[in-house]
Amino acid sequence: MTKCIGNKDEAHQRGKAEKKDIKRSNKARELIKQAIAKAKYYKQVKNQPGELLLPPA
């Protein structure tokens, strides 16, 4: 729940520019999360753990 100011939520008090800025930053944050997840599983063989892909030391 959002923090209240009197009997109204804080979100109701935001202007259009501030709402756009918040949405823009949230989308950027999601894209970063997706890029990290894609990099984590990039070129990984299906149904095999990642440890098997490492060359023997």
VOZA-781748 format. One record per residue: residue number from 1; x, z, y of N, C-alpha, C in turn. Coordinates in pm, whole numbers. Layout:
// VOZA-781748
resi,nx,nz,ny,cax,caz,cay,cx,cz,cy
NUM,X,Z,Y,X,Z,Y,X,Z,Y
...
END
This chain:
// VOZA-781748
resi,nx,nz,ny,cax,caz,cay,cx,cz,cy
1,84,0,-118,0,0,0,89,0,124
2,43,-64,226,121,-69,349,102,60,429
3,198,89,512,192,208,596,81,189,701
4,7,295,728,-105,286,822,-65,331,963
5,-125,266,1061,-111,306,1201,-253,342,1244
6,-280,470,1257,-418,511,1288,-507,473,1173
7,-604,385,1197,-693,342,1089,-666,197,1049
8,-552,139,1093,-521,0,1060,-387,-6,984
9,-375,-103,897,-250,-122,825,-144,-182,918
10,-20,-155,886,91,-206,966,93,-359,964
11,52,-419,851,53,-565,838,-42,-631,937
12,-149,-564,973,-244,-623,1068,-185,-634,1208
13,-84,-554,1236,-25,-551,1370,85,-655,1389
14,124,-726,1282,231,-823,1293,182,-950,1360
15,272,-1013,1435,240,-1140,1499,266,-1256,1404
16,224,-1377,1445,242,-1496,1361,388,-1526,1334
17,470,-1513,1436,613,-1543,1420,678,-1446,1323
18,641,-1319,1332,698,-1219,1242,654,-1244,1097
19,527,-1281,1078,477,-1312,945,550,-1433,885
20,572,-1536,968,645,-1655,921,788,-1619,882
21,851,-1532,963,987,-1491,934,995,-1413,803
22,898,-1327,779,896,-1250,654,876,-1343,535
23,784,-1438,546,760,-1533,437,885,-1616,410
24,953,-1659,516,1074,-1740,502,1184,-1661,430
25,1200,-1535,468,1304,-1453,404,1268,-1423,260
26,1139,-1404,229,1097,-1380,91,1122,-1502,4
27,1095,-1621,56,1120,-1744,-20,1269,-1762,-46
28,1351,-1733,55,1496,-1745,39,1546,-1645,-66
29,1492,-1524,-63,1532,-1422,-161,1495,-1466,-303
30,1377,-1527,-320,1335,-1576,-451,1424,-1690,-499
31,1462,-1781,-409,1550,-1892,-447,1685,-1841,-494
32,1735,-1736,-429,1863,-1677,-470,1850,-1616,-608
33,1740,-1544,-633,1717,-1484,-765,1711,-1591,-873
34,1641,-1701,-845,1629,-1809,-942,1763,-1875,-968
35,1844,-1894,-865,1975,-1955,-882,2066,-1866,-968
36,2058,-1736,-948,2139,-1643,-1029,2094,-1650,-1175
37,1962,-1654,-1197,1911,-1660,-1334,1950,-1791,-1402
38,1944,-1903,-1329,1983,-2032,-1386,2131,-2034,-1420
39,2214,-1979,-1332,2358,-1976,-1357,2392,-1889,-1477
40,2312,-1785,-1498,2337,-1693,-1608,2318,-1761,-1743
41,2220,-1850,-1752,2188,-1914,-1879,2229,-2061,-1884
42,2309,-2106,-1790,2349,-2245,-1782,2433,-2285,-1903
43,2398,-2394,-1966,2468,-2450,-2082,2477,-2352,-2199
44,2377,-2267,-2214,2376,-2174,-2326,2295,-2234,-2440
45,2343,-2221,-2562,2276,-2276,-2677,2152,-2191,-2706
46,2040,-2258,-2733,1916,-2185,-2759,1928,-2102,-2886
47,1862,-1989,-2886,1853,-1897,-3000,1988,-1843,-3046
48,2087,-1840,-2960,2216,-1782,-2994,2260,-1691,-2879
49,2314,-1577,-2910,2361,-1489,-2801,2480,-1550,-2729
50,2501,-1508,-2604,2608,-1566,-2523,2747,-1535,-2570
51,2766,-1429,-2648,2901,-1390,-2691,2963,-1497,-2783
52,2880,-1570,-2857,2932,-1668,-2951,2991,-1790,-2882
53,2959,-1808,-2754,3009,-1926,-2682,3152,-1907,-2632
54,3202,-1785,-2632,3337,-1760,-2582,3441,-1806,-2684
55,3549,-1867,-2639,3656,-1908,-2733,3728,-1786,-2788
56,3782,-1795,-2907,3852,-1679,-2965,3978,-1648,-2884
57,4006,-1520,-2871,4121,-1477,-2790,4242,-1453,-2877
END
